[in-house]
């Protein structure tokens, strides 16, 4: 049995822990993990009975997550976790207080698909709520030049790269705001990962 908060955090991304520490995620909020993978960001929320939902498009991940949830909190509603794609989510607009999307958007295959996914994520966030996403970006990365498509093959595969200046114009143009400074980390020279927190 995991009793300490540190134990319960499991493998949660530090960027989400940061949002907890800032008080932007509360136990009364409705949360969405949009691309839960193998569930590394779910454990704390499930153990502590937060109202969290999750989607992933990969059918192999769902049974893994359901098994984990049974271990973390046997009474938790596992029907909250479903197969679905980020670019077409089965939720009403303005449904969630906080949405996080970690290492998903860089699997977009075009500008069109990227912006479709981003707009869909923003659609389901409540007014004054937050969207956190983390993905590869051109920012500070030692590449010869940006490609017209936004796609490039790096050491660990083909990725769509976030253009931060384009994102800034989109966010300001739609009346959103950046809740935190944009943070970019160089991952062992393989890629750069940028973390964005937008308030609706």
Secondary structure, 3 states (H helix, E strand, C coil): CCCCHHHHHCCCCHHHHHHHHCCCCCCCCEEEEECCCCCCCCHHHHHCCCEEEEEECCHHHHHHHHHHHHHHCCCCCHHHEEECECCECCCCCCCEEEEEEECCHHHCCCHHHHHHHHHHHHHCEEEEEEEEEEEEECCCCCCCCCCCCCEEEECCEEEECECHHHHHHHHHHCCCEECCCCEEEEECCCEEEEEEEEEC
